[in-house]
Amino acid sequence: MTTMPGTSVAESQGTPEPRACDVALSRAFAFLGKRWNGVLLGTLIEGPAGFAELKRTLGISDSMLSDRLGELGRAGLVARTVEEGPPLSVLYTLTESGQAISPALQELSAWAQQNLTAERCSGQH
């Protein structure tokens, strides 16, 4: 059977081939799309921050912030450093892997500023 250039046998028989999903991209969006993960990484791009500062900046509960920082730490994206006091303080910083996502998050932010305006996201035009 001959097919037209650019079509598969399945397409020429009227059955479209299923699209393949990029597994890595799917995993990235599942992780970064989890509430607060991407925003926390974006906040830490600006430099190290303490727990209280992150909580105040994001308006997130203690338990949620603790859970998300732990998750980002287990993923190797955020490091927790205890600085002896007094007073004792804990700082959260991006690891090398966490810093590697910075250009992508900055591009995503720029895209969102241009394409996901408040009006568009609310459904009002």
N, C-alpha and C positions, 0 to 999 in steps of 0.2 A: 504494500500500500504506500502510495506517495502522499506526502503531506506538504502543505504550503510552507514556505520558509517562515520560521519564527513560531510555528505551531507544533504541538506534540501530537502523537498518535491519538491520545485520549481526547485532546481538543478537537481534532479533525473528525472524531466519531461523535462529537457533541457532548462529551463528558469532560468538563474542565478538571484539570489537575488541582489537587488541593495546594494551597499556598503553604510554604514552610515558614514557621515562626522562628525568629532569631532567638535561640534559647538564652544566650547571654543578655540580650537586651530585655527579654522578658523577666529574667532574674533581677536585673538592675532596677527595672521599674517596680517590681514587687517589693524590693528592699527599700528603695528610695521613696516610693510612694506610700510606704507605711507611715502613718501619721507621725510627724515631727522629725523623722530621720533626715530627710533632705534639708529641711529648714535648719536643723541643728548643725549639719555640715556646713551649710551656707553661712550660718552665724559664726562658726569657728574659723572660717576663712579669714576673718578680720583679726584673728589672733587668739591666744589663750584666754579662757574665761573661767571664772569660778561657778560653782553650782548656783549660788544665789543670783549672780548676774544673769546667767542663762535663764533661770526661772523668771526673773523680773522682765527680761527682754522679750521672752516668748509668751509669757502668760500661761505657763504650763504647770500642772500640779507636781508636787514633790515626787510622788510615786511614779508618774508617767515619765518625768525627766530622768529619774534614776533607772527605770527600765530601759529607756531609749539609749542613754549613755552606756549602760552595760552592753546592750546589743551592738552598738557601734564599736565598743571596745573589743568585744568578741570577734567582730568582723575585721578587726585590725585597722580601723579607720580613725579611731580616737584613742589617745593615751591619757591616762589619769596619773597626775604627779602630785604627791603629798609634799608640801613644803613645811618643814618644822617651824614652829612658832617660837615664842608666842606672838600672835595667835597662830594656831595650826591652820593651814589653808590647803585646799585642793584645787588644782588647775586642770582643765581639760584642754588638750591641744590636738590638732590634726596630726596624724602620723604621715609618713611619706606617702602611703597609699591614700590616705584621706586628702592630702594636698593634691594628689594626682587628679582628683575629680573636680578641682577648682575651676579649670577652664570650661569644662562641660556645664557646671552649675552657673557660671557667669554668662555663658552663651544662652542657656535656658532662661535665665532671668531677663536678658535683653530681648529674647524672642517673646517672652510673656508680656513684657512692657508694651511691645508693639502689637501683639496679636490677641492677648487675653485681657482686654480692658475690663474694668468692673462692669461696664454696661453689657459687654458681650457675655461675660460669665453669668450675669443675672438673667439673661434672656431678653433684656430690653435693648432695643436698638434705636 
